[in-house]
Amino acid sequence: MHEKLLKLLLQGFGICCCIAIVPFLMPTSWMAACHEWLGMGPFPDEAIAEYLARFSAGLCAFLGVLALLLATNVHGYAAIIRLLAISLVVLEIINLLYGLSSEMPAWWIWSDAIGAGGFAAAVIYLQNKINSAATTAESG
């Protein structure tokens, strides 16, 4: 049961992250419109802003594809899945600390931290359950 839940969790996370392919490929004018619609003012007219927006969206989409791949074999990829979860916890803690002192909307920072942090915590919990069930089965 825990294996199935972990697989579903990785698939759900993967699908959500893969949606980032849209901002990765969208025209800059659409990015600017979204930026203003979110109440963050005009999109910076600097090359670095577009580059970082596209790069972060591309990395998110890649992470989604990776999560979908990891979901195909939760036992075989257990170490990589754990690394993914621990990395997300560390990244979200740092992101939360910097994000709250930035001019980003608080709802954005908190929803990102809760979403990715909750995913990571659930992955670690399910992996611990899977490991303890395997240990029990081996000793019994």
N, CA, C and O atoms as CSV, one atom per row, in Angstrom:
chain,resi,resn,atom,element,x,y,z
A,1,MET,N,N,0.818,-1.198,0.000
A,1,MET,CA,C,0.000,0.000,0.000
A,1,MET,C,C,0.862,1.263,0.000
A,1,MET,O,O,0.577,2.205,-0.738
A,2,HIS,N,N,1.916,1.288,0.824
A,2,HIS,CA,C,2.778,2.464,0.891
A,2,HIS,C,C,3.508,2.699,-0.429
A,2,HIS,O,O,3.734,3.840,-0.832
A,3,GLU,N,N,3.876,1.595,-1.098
A,3,GLU,CA,C,4.537,1.721,-2.396
A,3,GLU,C,C,3.615,2.400,-3.399
A,3,GLU,O,O,4.039,3.273,-4.157
A,4,LYS,N,N,2.349,1.990,-3.397
A,4,LYS,CA,C,1.375,2.567,-4.328
A,4,LYS,C,C,1.170,4.054,-4.031
A,4,LYS,O,O,1.094,4.863,-4.955
A,5,LEU,N,N,1.081,4.417,-2.756
A,5,LEU,CA,C,0.923,5.827,-2.391
A,5,LEU,C,C,2.144,6.652,-2.808
A,5,LEU,O,O,2.003,7.771,-3.303
A,6,LEU,N,N,3.337,6.096,-2.604
A,6,LEU,CA,C,4.555,6.799,-2.996
A,6,LEU,C,C,4.584,6.995,-4.506
A,6,LEU,O,O,4.942,8.065,-4.997
A,7,LYS,N,N,4.209,5.967,-5.225
A,7,LYS,CA,C,4.168,6.057,-6.689
A,7,LYS,C,C,3.179,7.136,-7.124
A,7,LYS,O,O,3.500,7.953,-7.988
A,8,LEU,N,N,1.995,7.151,-6.545
A,8,LEU,CA,C,0.990,8.162,-6.879
A,8,LEU,C,C,1.461,9.569,-6.519
A,8,LEU,O,O,1.231,10.519,-7.267
A,9,LEU,N,N,2.116,9.694,-5.378
A,9,LEU,CA,C,2.638,10.989,-4.947
A,9,LEU,C,C,3.691,11.507,-5.933
A,9,LEU,O,O,3.664,12.674,-6.323
A,10,LEU,N,N,4.602,10.644,-6.325
A,10,LEU,CA,C,5.629,11.030,-7.303
A,10,LEU,C,C,4.999,11.388,-8.649
A,10,LEU,O,O,5.425,12.337,-9.308
A,11,GLN,N,N,3.989,10.627,-9.050
A,11,GLN,CA,C,3.319,10.921,-10.321
A,11,GLN,C,C,2.586,12.263,-10.263
A,11,GLN,O,O,2.657,13.053,-11.205
A,12,GLY,N,N,1.885,12.519,-9.163
A,12,GLY,CA,C,1.174,13.790,-9.019
A,12,GLY,C,C,2.127,14.979,-9.016
A,12,GLY,O,O,1.885,15.990,-9.676
A,13,PHE,N,N,3.219,14.838,-8.258
A,13,PHE,CA,C,4.242,15.879,-8.213
A,13,PHE,C,C,4.845,16.074,-9.602
A,13,PHE,O,O,5.055,17.201,-10.050
A,14,GLY,N,N,5.118,14.963,-10.267
A,14,GLY,CA,C,5.711,15.031,-11.594
A,14,GLY,C,C,4.828,15.744,-12.592
A,14,GLY,O,O,5.298,16.580,-13.364
A,15,ILE,N,N,3.550,15.416,-12.578
A,15,ILE,CA,C,2.615,16.059,-13.504
A,15,ILE,C,C,2.518,17.556,-13.215
A,15,ILE,O,O,2.545,18.374,-14.135
A,16,CYS,N,N,2.405,17.908,-11.936
A,16,CYS,CA,C,2.338,19.338,-11.570
A,16,CYS,C,C,3.585,20.082,-12.034
A,16,CYS,O,O,3.491,21.184,-12.574
A,17,CYS,N,N,4.744,19.484,-11.825
A,17,CYS,CA,C,5.998,20.136,-12.234
A,17,CYS,C,C,6.127,20.221,-13.748
A,17,CYS,O,O,6.678,21.190,-14.270
A,18,CYS,N,N,5.627,19.218,-14.456
A,18,CYS,CA,C,5.727,19.225,-15.921
A,18,CYS,C,C,4.936,20.371,-16.546
A,18,CYS,O,O,5.221,20.784,-17.670
A,19,ILE,N,N,3.957,20.878,-15.828
A,19,ILE,CA,C,3.177,22.014,-16.333
A,19,ILE,C,C,4.086,23.232,-16.552
A,19,ILE,O,O,3.746,24.129,-17.324
A,20,ALA,N,N,5.232,23.261,-15.878
A,20,ALA,CA,C,6.173,24.377,-16.025
A,20,ALA,C,C,6.753,24.467,-17.426
A,20,ALA,O,O,7.451,25.432,-17.738
A,21,ILE,N,N,6.483,23.492,-18.272
A,21,ILE,CA,C,6.932,23.578,-19.657
A,21,ILE,C,C,6.239,24.756,-20.354
A,21,ILE,O,O,6.779,25.336,-21.296
A,22,VAL,N,N,5.042,25.098,-19.880
A,22,VAL,CA,C,4.288,26.211,-20.482
A,22,VAL,C,C,5.044,27.534,-20.308
A,22,VAL,O,O,5.333,28.190,-21.309
A,23,PRO,N,N,5.378,27.955,-19.074
A,23,PRO,CA,C,6.133,29.209,-18.964
A,23,PRO,C,C,7.546,29.117,-19.554
A,23,PRO,O,O,8.121,30.128,-19.957
A,24,PHE,N,N,8.092,27.916,-19.602
A,24,PHE,CA,C,9.414,27.746,-20.211
A,24,PHE,C,C,9.367,28.125,-21.693
A,24,PHE,O,O,10.319,28.699,-22.222
A,25,LEU,N,N,8.262,27.802,-22.355
A,25,LEU,CA,C,8.144,28.028,-23.800
A,25,LEU,C,C,7.338,29.269,-24.185
A,25,LEU,O,O,7.365,29.677,-25.346
A,26,MET,N,N,6.623,29.875,-23.234
A,26,MET,CA,C,5.731,30.984,-23.590
A,26,MET,C,C,6.515,32.230,-24.022
A,26,MET,O,O,7.653,32.438,-23.603
A,27,PRO,N,N,5.887,33.045,-24.861
A,27,PRO,CA,C,6.528,34.301,-25.260
A,27,PRO,C,C,6.757,35.208,-24.053
A,27,PRO,O,O,6.018,35.146,-23.071
A,28,THR,N,N,7.767,36.033,-24.134
A,28,THR,CA,C,8.097,36.952,-23.043
A,28,THR,C,C,6.927,37.887,-22.738
A,28,THR,O,O,6.717,38.253,-21.581
A,29,SER,N,N,6.174,38.271,-23.749
A,29,SER,CA,C,5.034,39.164,-23.511
A,29,SER,C,C,3.994,38.494,-22.614
A,29,SER,O,O,3.337,39.165,-21.817
A,30,TRP,N,N,3.842,37.188,-22.739
A,30,TRP,CA,C,2.915,36.461,-21.870
A,30,TRP,C,C,3.459,36.427,-20.441
A,30,TRP,O,O,2.710,36.588,-19.477
A,31,MET,N,N,4.764,36.217,-20.321
A,31,MET,CA,C,5.388,36.248,-18.987
A,31,MET,C,C,5.112,37.585,-18.320
A,31,MET,O,O,4.734,37.648,-17.150
A,32,ALA,N,N,5.309,38.657,-19.087
A,32,ALA,CA,C,5.095,40.002,-18.544
A,32,ALA,C,C,3.638,40.191,-18.124
A,32,ALA,O,O,3.362,40.779,-17.078
A,33,ALA,N,N,2.716,39.697,-18.931
A,33,ALA,CA,C,1.286,39.818,-18.599
A,33,ALA,C,C,0.957,39.044,-17.322
A,33,ALA,O,O,0.221,39.537,-16.467
A,34,CYS,N,N,1.502,37.833,-17.192
A,34,CYS,CA,C,1.277,37.030,-15.980
A,34,CYS,C,C,1.869,37.731,-14.757
A,34,CYS,O,O,1.257,37.753,-13.689
A,35,HIS,N,N,3.035,38.290,-14.919
A,35,HIS,CA,C,3.719,38.993,-13.838
A,35,HIS,C,C,2.862,40.145,-13.322
A,35,HIS,O,O,2.699,40.329,-12.116
A,36,GLU,N,N,2.327,40.906,-14.250
A,36,GLU,CA,C,1.467,42.028,-13.847
A,36,GLU,C,C,0.145,41.543,-13.272
A,36,GLU,O,O,-0.349,42.112,-12.299
A,37,TRP,N,N,-0.441,40.489,-13.865
A,37,TRP,CA,C,-1.712,39.945,-13.376
A,37,TRP,C,C,-1.583,39.459,-11.932
A,37,TRP,O,O,-2.527,39.565,-11.149
A,38,LEU,N,N,-0.403,38.924,-11.583
A,38,LEU,CA,C,-0.156,38.460,-10.214
A,38,LEU,C,C,0.098,39.617,-9.245
A,38,LEU,O,O,0.305,39.391,-8.052
A,39,GLY,N,N,0.084,40.836,-9.745
A,39,GLY,CA,C,0.245,42.007,-8.890
A,39,GLY,C,C,1.691,42.316,-8.543
A,39,GLY,O,O,1.961,42.969,-7.535
A,40,MET,N,N,2.625,41.854,-9.368
A,40,MET,CA,C,4.039,42.082,-9.067
A,40,MET,C,C,4.630,43.209,-9.902
A,40,MET,O,O,5.850,43.349,-9.986
A,41,GLY,N,N,3.757,44.023,-10.529
A,41,GLY,CA,C,4.230,45.162,-11.306
A,41,GLY,C,C,4.743,44.749,-12.670
A,41,GLY,O,O,4.557,43.611,-13.099
A,42,PRO,N,N,5.389,45.681,-13.344
A,42,PRO,CA,C,5.912,45.369,-14.677
A,42,PRO,C,C,7.042,44.347,-14.604
A,42,PRO,O,O,7.856,44.367,-13.681
A,43,PHE,N,N,7.078,43.461,-15.584
A,43,PHE,CA,C,8.150,42.467,-15.668
A,43,PHE,C,C,9.441,43.201,-16.003
A,43,PHE,O,O,9.461,44.026,-16.916
A,44,PRO,N,N,10.525,42.912,-15.275
A,44,PRO,CA,C,11.791,43.619,-15.544
A,44,PRO,C,C,12.236,43.436,-16.997
A,44,PRO,O,O,12.221,42.329,-17.534
A,45,ASP,N,N,12.625,44.530,-17.606
A,45,ASP,CA,C,13.074,44.504,-18.991
A,45,ASP,C,C,14.588,44.294,-19.040
A,45,ASP,O,O,15.325,45.071,-19.646
A,46,GLU,N,N,15.018,43.236,-18.394
A,46,GLU,CA,C,16.435,42.880,-18.354
A,46,GLU,C,C,16.571,41.436,-18.810
A,46,GLU,O,O,15.721,40.600,-18.502
A,47,ALA,N,N,17.622,41.147,-19.532
A,47,ALA,CA,C,17.824,39.795,-20.058
A,47,ALA,C,C,17.884,38.755,-18.941
A,47,ALA,O,O,17.396,37.638,-19.112
A,48,ILE,N,N,18.474,39.108,-17.805
A,48,ILE,CA,C,18.636,38.148,-16.702
A,48,ILE,C,C,17.277,37.713,-16.149
A,48,ILE,O,O,17.127,36.566,-15.730
A,49,ALA,N,N,16.284,38.612,-16.142
A,49,ALA,CA,C,14.954,38.261,-15.620
A,49,ALA,C,C,14.310,37.176,-16.480
A,49,ALA,O,O,13.790,36.189,-15.960
A,50,GLU,N,N,14.348,37.363,-17.786
A,50,GLU,CA,C,13.768,36.356,-18.678
A,50,GLU,C,C,14.556,35.050,-18.595
A,50,GLU,O,O,13.974,33.967,-18.545
A,51,TYR,N,N,15.872,35.161,-18.582
A,51,TYR,CA,C,16.717,33.966,-18.505
A,51,TYR,C,C,16.401,33.158,-17.251
A,51,TYR,O,O,16.199,31.946,-17.336
A,52,LEU,N,N,16.353,33.813,-16.081
A,52,LEU,CA,C,16.101,33.103,-14.823
A,52,LEU,C,C,14.686,32.537,-14.776
A,52,LEU,O,O,14.471,31.446,-14.248
A,53,ALA,N,N,13.726,33.271,-15.322
A,53,ALA,CA,C,12.351,32.768,-15.342
A,53,ALA,C,C,12.278,31.500,-16.199
A,53,ALA,O,O,11.668,30.509,-15.795
A,54,ARG,N,N,12.894,31.534,-17.366
A,54,ARG,CA,C,12.869,30.354,-18.244
A,54,ARG,C,C,13.681,29.204,-17.655
A,54,ARG,O,O,13.261,28.047,-17.703
A,55,PHE,N,N,14.831,29.526,-17.105
A,55,PHE,CA,C,15.690,28.480,-16.550
A,55,PHE,C,C,15.010,27.776,-15.377
A,55,PHE,O,O,15.039,26.548,-15.289
A,56,SER,N,N,14.399,28.548,-14.477
A,56,SER,CA,C,13.733,27.923,-13.327
A,56,SER,C,C,12.518,27.106,-13.774
A,56,SER,O,O,12.249,26.043,-13.214
A,57,ALA,N,N,11.791,27.592,-14.769
A,57,ALA,CA,C,10.659,26.817,-15.289
A,57,ALA,C,C,11.158,25.535,-15.959
A,57,ALA,O,O,10.554,24.474,-15.803
A,58,GLY,N,N,12.250,25.637,-16.697
A,58,GLY,CA,C,12.824,24.450,-17.340
A,58,GLY,C,C,13.292,23.426,-16.332
A,58,GLY,O,O,13.083,22.226,-16.511
A,59,LEU,N,N,13.929,23.899,-15.265
A,59,LEU,CA,C,14.369,22.974,-14.211
A,59,LEU,C,C,13.181,22.313,-13.529
A,59,LEU,O,O,13.229,21.126,-13.205
A,60,CYS,N,N,12.123,23.071,-13.312
A,60,CYS,CA,C,10.925,22.508,-12.691
A,60,CYS,C,C,10.317,21.428,-13.587
A,60,CYS,O,O,9.919,20.368,-13.104
A,61,ALA,N,N,10.247,21.697,-14.884
A,61,ALA,CA,C,9.713,20.700,-15.818
A,61,ALA,C,C,10.589,19.444,-15.829
A,61,ALA,O,O,10.078,18.324,-15.846
A,62,PHE,N,N,11.906,19.638,-15.818
A,62,PHE,CA,C,12.828,18.500,-15.765
A,62,PHE,C,C,12.609,17.700,-14.483
A,62,PHE,O,O,12.599,16.469,-14.515
A,63,LEU,N,N,12.435,18.380,-13.373
A,63,LEU,CA,C,12.179,17.714,-12.099
A,63,LEU,C,C,10.902,16.883,-12.180
A,63,LEU,O,O,10.825,15.798,-11.604
A,64,GLY,N,N,9.911,17.389,-12.890
A,64,GLY,CA,C,8.675,16.638,-13.082
A,64,GLY,C,C,8.897,15.360,-13.869
A,64,GLY,O,O,8.376,14.304,-13.509
A,65,VAL,N,N,9.662,15.454,-14.935
A,65,VAL,CA,C,9.978,14.267,-15.727
A,65,VAL,C,C,10.762,13.269,-14.878
A,65,VAL,O,O,10.512,12.065,-14.940
A,66,LEU,N,N,11.703,13.768,-14.093
A,66,LEU,CA,C,12.481,12.893,-13.203
A,66,LEU,C,C,11.571,12.187,-12.205
A,66,LEU,O,O,11.707,10.982,-11.992
A,67,ALA,N,N,10.643,12.922,-11.591
A,67,ALA,CA,C,9.716,12.316,-10.630
A,67,ALA,C,C,8.865,11.239,-11.295
A,67,ALA,O,O,8.607,10.197,-10.693
A,68,LEU,N,N,8.426,11.479,-12.527
A,68,LEU,CA,C,7.648,10.469,-13.245
A,68,LEU,C,C,8.483,9.224,-13.509
A,68,LEU,O,O,7.978,8.106,-13.408
A,69,LEU,N,N,9.743,9.407,-13.843
A,69,LEU,CA,C,10.637,8.270,-14.046
A,69,LEU,C,C,10.853,7.513,-12.735
A,69,LEU,O,O,10.795,6.284,-12.715
A,70,LEU,N,N,11.102,8.232,-11.650
A,70,LEU,CA,C,11.333,7.593,-10.350
A,70,LEU,C,C,10.109,6.801,-9.893
A,70,LEU,O,O,10.242,5.789,-9.206
A,71,ALA,N,N,8.933,7.257,-10.272
A,71,ALA,CA,C,7.690,6.566,-9.889
A,71,ALA,C,C,7.572,5.190,-10.533
A,71,ALA,O,O,6.782,4.365,-10.076
A,72,THR,N,N,8.339,4.931,-11.580
A,72,THR,CA,C,8.245,3.637,-12.255
A,72,THR,C,C,8.882,2.509,-11.456
A,72,THR,O,O,8.605,1.339,-11.719
A,73,ASN,N,N,9.737,2.840,-10.474
A,73,ASN,CA,C,10.402,1.807,-9.672
A,73,ASN,C,C,10.809,2.396,-8.328
A,73,ASN,O,O,11.966,2.767,-8.132
A,74,VAL,N,N,9.850,2.481,-7.397
A,74,VAL,CA,C,10.126,3.143,-6.115
A,74,VAL,C,C,11.131,2.380,-5.266
A,74,VAL,O,O,11.778,2.976,-4.405
A,75,HIS,N,N,11.278,1.082,-5.486
A,75,HIS,CA,C,12.289,0.323,-4.739
A,75,HIS,C,C,13.674,0.514,-5.349
A,75,HIS,O,O,14.644,0.775,-4.637
A,76,GLY,N,N,13.757,0.384,-6.654
A,76,GLY,CA,C,15.047,0.501,-7.328
A,76,GLY,C,C,15.640,1.899,-7.257
A,76,GLY,O,O,16.860,2.060,-7.218
A,77,TYR,N,N,14.778,2.908,-7.239
A,77,TYR,CA,C,15.239,4.291,-7.202
A,77,TYR,C,C,15.126,4.907,-5.809
A,77,TYR,O,O,15.127,6.130,-5.672
A,78,ALA,N,N,15.029,4.086,-4.791
A,78,ALA,CA,C,14.786,4.582,-3.431
A,78,ALA,C,C,15.807,5.629,-2.988
A,78,ALA,O,O,15.435,6.641,-2.393
A,79,ALA,N,N,17.071,5.398,-3.269
A,79,ALA,CA,C,18.103,6.351,-2.833
A,79,ALA,C,C,17.954,7.692,-3.543
A,79,ALA,O,O,18.142,8.743,-2.929
A,80,ILE,N,N,17.623,7.665,-4.814
A,80,ILE,CA,C,17.456,8.912,-5.567
A,80,ILE,C,C,16.186,9.635,-5.109
A,80,ILE,O,O,16.165,10.863,-5.024
A,81,ILE,N,N,15.140,8.880,-4.818
A,81,ILE,CA,C,13.900,9.473,-4.322
A,81,ILE,C,C,14.156,10.162,-2.977
A,81,ILE,O,O,13.670,11.268,-2.738
A,82,ARG,N,N,14.912,9.507,-2.111
A,82,ARG,CA,C,15.242,10.119,-0.814
A,82,ARG,C,C,16.080,11.379,-1.023
A,82,ARG,O,O,15.849,12.389,-0.359
A,83,LEU,N,N,17.048,11.333,-1.936
A,83,LEU,CA,C,17.866,12.514,-2.234
A,83,LEU,C,C,16.985,13.655,-2.743
A,83,LEU,O,O,17.173,14.806,-2.349
A,84,LEU,N,N,16.042,13.349,-3.602
A,84,LEU,CA,C,15.111,14.353,-4.104
A,84,LEU,C,C,14.349,14.997,-2.948
A,84,LEU,O,O,14.248,16.222,-2.877
A,85,ALA,N,N,13.818,14.186,-2.054
A,85,ALA,CA,C,13.027,14.704,-0.938
A,85,ALA,C,C,13.871,15.554,0.004
A,85,ALA,O,O,13.454,16.645,0.394
A,86,ILE,N,N,15.043,15.070,0.371
A,86,ILE,CA,C,15.913,15.824,1.282
A,86,ILE,C,C,16.370,17.119,0.629
A,86,ILE,O,O,16.424,18.160,1.283
A,87,SER,N,N,16.698,17.063,-0.653
A,87,SER,CA,C,17.116,18.273,-1.377
A,87,SER,C,C,16.000,19.312,-1.393
A,87,SER,O,O,16.255,20.503,-1.216
A,88,LEU,N,N,14.769,18.864,-1.604
A,88,LEU,CA,C,13.640,19.790,-1.613
A,88,LEU,C,C,13.430,20.434,-0.246
A,88,LEU,O,O,13.099,21.617,-0.163
A,89,VAL,N,N,13.620,19.665,0.826
A,89,VAL,CA,C,13.491,20.239,2.169
A,89,VAL,C,C,14.518,21.351,2.354
A,89,VAL,O,O,14.180,22.447,2.801
A,90,VAL,N,N,15.767,21.067,2.010
A,90,VAL,CA,C,16.836,22.064,2.166
A,90,VAL,C,C,16.560,23.287,1.287
A,90,VAL,O,O,16.655,24.422,1.752
A,91,LEU,N,N,16.220,23.055,0.025
A,91,LEU,CA,C,15.932,24.166,-0.880
A,91,LEU,C,C,14.767,25.011,-0.390
A,91,LEU,O,O,14.815,26.238,-0.470
A,92,GLU,N,N,13.729,24.370,0.115
A,92,GLU,CA,C,12.557,25.120,0.572
A,92,GLU,C,C,12.834,25.911,1.846
A,92,GLU,O,O,12.285,26.998,2.028
A,93,ILE,N,N,13.666,25.387,2.719
A,93,ILE,CA,C,14.030,26.158,3.923
A,93,ILE,C,C,14.777,27.416,3.515
A,93,ILE,O,O,14.468,28.509,3.989
A,94,ILE,N,N,15.758,27.262,2.635
A,94,ILE,CA,C,16.531,28.416,2.167
A,94,ILE,C,C,15.629,29.375,1.396
A,94,ILE,O,O,15.698,30.589,1.587
A,95,ASN,N,N,14.792,28.830,0.534
A,95,ASN,CA,C,13.870,29.655,-0.244
A,95,ASN,C,C,12.906,30.418,0.663
A,95,ASN,O,O,12.598,31.582,0.405
A,96,LEU,N,N,12.440,29.777,1.704
A,96,LEU,CA,C,11.533,30.427,2.649
A,96,LEU,C,C,12.223,31.584,3.354
A,96,LEU,O,O,11.651,32.665,3.486
A,97,LEU,N,N,13.457,31.358,3.808
A,97,LEU,CA,C,14.194,32.411,4.504
A,97,LEU,C,C,14.452,33.623,3.607
A,97,LEU,O,O,14.237,34.763,4.017
A,98,TYR,N,N,14.905,33.372,2.400
A,98,TYR,CA,C,15.151,34.473,1.469
A,98,TYR,C,C,13.857,35.055,0.921
A,98,TYR,O,O,13.732,36.269,0.754
A,99,GLY,N,N,12.906,34.193,0.647
A,99,GLY,CA,C,11.655,34.631,0.050
A,99,GLY,C,C,10.861,35.571,0.925
A,99,GLY,O,O,10.290,36.544,0.433
A,100,LEU,N,N,10.816,35.294,2.221
A,100,LEU,CA,C,10.034,36.139,3.126
A,100,LEU,C,C,10.642,37.528,3.280
A,100,LEU,O,O,9.941,38.478,3.629
A,101,SER,N,N,11.949,37.650,3.021
A,101,SER,CA,C,12.579,38.968,3.111
A,101,SER,C,C,12.625,39.660,1.744
A,101,SER,O,O,13.154,40.765,1.622
A,102,SER,N,N,12.075,39.013,0.729
A,102,SER,CA,C,12.060,39.608,-0.614
A,102,SER,C,C,10.740,40.330,-0.833
A,102,SER,O,O,9.902,40.414,0.065
A,103,GLU,N,N,10.573,40.839,-2.019
A,103,GLU,CA,C,9.329,41.528,-2.358
A,103,GLU,C,C,8.314,40.599,-3.013
A,103,GLU,O,O,7.291,41.052,-3.525
A,104,MET,N,N,8.603,39.283,-2.995
A,104,MET,CA,C,7.643,38.321,-3.533
A,104,MET,C,C,6.421,38.274,-2.620
A,104,MET,O,O,6.546,38.439,-1.406
A,105,PRO,N,N,5.236,38.049,-3.202
A,105,PRO,CA,C,4.037,37.939,-2.352
A,105,PRO,C,C,4.183,36.770,-1.368
A,105,PRO,O,O,4.661,35.694,-1.725
A,106,ALA,N,N,3.764,37.010,-0.135
A,106,ALA,CA,C,3.886,35.983,0.906
A,106,ALA,C,C,3.129,34.717,0.525
A,106,ALA,O,O,3.595,33.616,0.821
A,107,TRP,N,N,1.966,34.846,-0.130
A,107,TRP,CA,C,1.198,33.651,-0.512
A,107,TRP,C,C,2.005,32.773,-1.458
A,107,TRP,O,O,1.890,31.549,-1.417
A,108,TRP,N,N,2.811,33.382,-2.301
A,108,TRP,CA,C,3.636,32.634,-3.254
A,108,TRP,C,C,4.689,31.834,-2.503
A,108,TRP,O,O,4.863,30.637,-2.736
A,109,ILE,N,N,5.382,32.507,-1.607
A,109,ILE,CA,C,6.472,31.878,-0.848
A,109,ILE,C,C,5.923,30.749,0.023
A,109,ILE,O,O,6.485,29.654,0.044
A,110,TRP,N,N,4.824,31.011,0.745
A,110,TRP,CA,C,4.262,29.996,1.643
A,110,TRP,C,C,3.666,28.819,0.878
A,110,TRP,O,O,3.821,27.672,1.298
A,111,SER,N,N,2.985,29.084,-0.240
A,111,SER,CA,C,2.394,27.973,-0.991
A,111,SER,C,C,3.486,27.088,-1.581
A,111,SER,O,O,3.335,25.868,-1.637
A,112,ASP,N,N,4.575,27.692,-2.017
A,112,ASP,CA,C,5.700,26.917,-2.537
A,112,ASP,C,C,6.318,26.078,-1.418
A,112,ASP,O,O,6.576,24.888,-1.599
A,113,ALA,N,N,6.552,26.697,-0.273
A,113,ALA,CA,C,7.172,25.986,0.855
A,113,ALA,C,C,6.282,24.851,1.360
A,113,ALA,O,O,6.765,23.750,1.625
A,114,ILE,N,N,5.002,25.115,1.490
A,114,ILE,CA,C,4.076,24.093,1.995
A,114,ILE,C,C,3.909,22.973,0.972
A,114,ILE,O,O,3.892,21.796,1.332
A,115,GLY,N,N,3.784,23.339,-0.301
A,115,GLY,CA,C,3.603,22.326,-1.344
A,115,GLY,C,C,4.807,21.415,-1.486
A,115,GLY,O,O,4.684,20.194,-1.392
A,116,ALA,N,N,5.967,22.007,-1.711
A,116,ALA,CA,C,7.180,21.199,-1.905
A,116,ALA,C,C,7.625,20.554,-0.586
A,116,ALA,O,O,8.064,19.404,-0.570
A,117,GLY,N,N,7.509,21.291,0.501
A,117,GLY,CA,C,7.880,20.729,1.808
A,117,GLY,C,C,6.960,19.591,2.219
A,117,GLY,O,O,7.410,18.580,2.759
A,118,GLY,N,N,5.667,19.761,1.960
A,118,GLY,CA,C,4.712,18.691,2.268
A,118,GLY,C,C,4.954,17.455,1.422
A,118,GLY,O,O,4.871,16.330,1.916
A,119,PHE,N,N,5.253,17.662,0.150
A,119,PHE,CA,C,5.596,16.547,-0.732
A,119,PHE,C,C,6.816,15.814,-0.185
A,119,PHE,O,O,6.807,14.589,-0.063
A,120,ALA,N,N,7.859,16.561,0.142
A,120,ALA,CA,C,9.107,15.952,0.636
A,120,ALA,C,C,8.869,15.183,1.933
A,120,ALA,O,O,9.372,14.071,2.094
A,121,ALA,N,N,8.115,15.761,2.849
A,121,ALA,CA,C,7.831,15.086,4.123
A,121,ALA,C,C,7.045,13.798,3.886
A,121,ALA,O,O,7.320,12.778,4.518
A,122,ALA,N,N,6.078,13.840,2.988
A,122,ALA,CA,C,5.287,12.648,2.687
A,122,ALA,C,C,6.149,11.559,2.040
A,122,ALA,O,O,5.981,10.377,2.340
A,123,VAL,N,N,7.057,11.950,1.166
A,123,VAL,CA,C,7.959,10.984,0.525
A,123,VAL,C,C,8.836,10.307,1.574
A,123,VAL,O,O,8.978,9.085,1.577
A,124,ILE,N,N,9.419,11.099,2.457
A,124,ILE,CA,C,10.292,10.542,3.497
A,124,ILE,C,C,9.489,9.612,4.414
A,124,ILE,O,O,9.962,8.532,4.768
A,125,TYR,N,N,8.295,10.023,4.791
A,125,TYR,CA,C,7.433,9.197,5.643
A,125,TYR,C,C,7.120,7.861,4.963
A,125,TYR,O,O,7.262,6.801,5.573
A,126,LEU,N,N,6.694,7.919,3.698
A,126,LEU,CA,C,6.342,6.683,2.986
A,126,LEU,C,C,7.558,5.790,2.785
A,126,LEU,O,O,7.450,4.569,2.897
A,127,GLN,N,N,8.700,6.371,2.493
A,127,GLN,CA,C,9.900,5.549,2.340
A,127,GLN,C,C,10.268,4.873,3.658
A,127,GLN,O,O,10.685,3.715,3.658
A,128,ASN,N,N,10.122,5.570,4.769
A,128,ASN,CA,C,10.394,4.948,6.072
A,128,ASN,C,C,9.436,3.795,6.335
A,128,ASN,O,O,9.845,2.761,6.863
A,129,LYS,N,N,8.168,3.959,5.972
A,129,LYS,CA,C,7.186,2.885,6.143
A,129,LYS,C,C,7.538,1.686,5.261
A,129,LYS,O,O,7.450,0.540,5.702
A,130,ILE,N,N,7.934,1.952,4.025
A,130,ILE,CA,C,8.313,0.876,3.102
A,130,ILE,C,C,9.529,0.134,3.637
A,130,ILE,O,O,9.571,-1.096,3.616
A,131,ASN,N,N,10.522,0.886,4.119
A,131,ASN,CA,C,11.736,0.269,4.659
A,131,ASN,C,C,11.456,-0.561,5.907
A,131,ASN,O,O,12.009,-1.649,6.065
A,132,SER,N,N,10.599,-0.053,6.795
A,132,SER,CA,C,10.305,-0.813,8.009
A,132,SER,C,C,9.487,-2.069,7.693
A,132,SER,O,O,9.649,-3.096,8.353
A,133,ALA,N,N,8.618,-1.993,6.693
A,133,ALA,CA,C,7.853,-3.183,6.283
A,133,ALA,C,C,8.772,-4.214,5.654
A,133,ALA,O,O,8.589,-5.411,5.873
A,134,ALA,N,N,9.759,-3.778,4.875
A,134,ALA,CA,C,10.703,-4.705,4.260
A,134,ALA,C,C,11.588,-5.350,5.316
A,134,ALA,O,O,11.896,-6.538,5.222
A,135,THR,N,N,12.001,-4.587,6.318
A,135,THR,CA,C,12.816,-5.124,7.404
A,135,THR,C,C,12.047,-6.159,8.213
A,135,THR,O,O,12.586,-7.203,8.581
A,136,THR,N,N,10.775,-5.855,8.486
A,136,THR,CA,C,9.911,-6.784,9.215
A,136,THR,C,C,9.719,-8.075,8.428
A,136,THR,O,O,9.766,-9.166,8.997
A,137,ALA,N,N,9.505,-7.952,7.132
A,137,ALA,CA,C,9.295,-9.128,6.274
A,137,ALA,C,C,10.550,-9.994,6.213
A,137,ALA,O,O,10.458,-11.222,6.195
A,138,GLU,N,N,11.723,-9.357,6.180
A,138,GLU,CA,C,12.980,-10.114,6.111
A,138,GLU,C,C,13.278,-10.846,7.404
A,138,GLU,O,O,13.820,-11.951,7.383
A,139,SER,N,N,12.929,-10.237,8.534
A,139,SER,CA,C,13.243,-10.871,9.830
A,139,SER,C,C,12.188,-11.884,10.245
A,139,SER,O,O,12.431,-12.696,11.137
A,140,GLY,N,N,11.030,-11.851,9.618
A,140,GLY,CA,C,9.928,-12.719,10.002
A,140,GLY,C,C,9.811,-13.889,9.152
A,140,GLY,O,O,8.922,-14.716,9.358
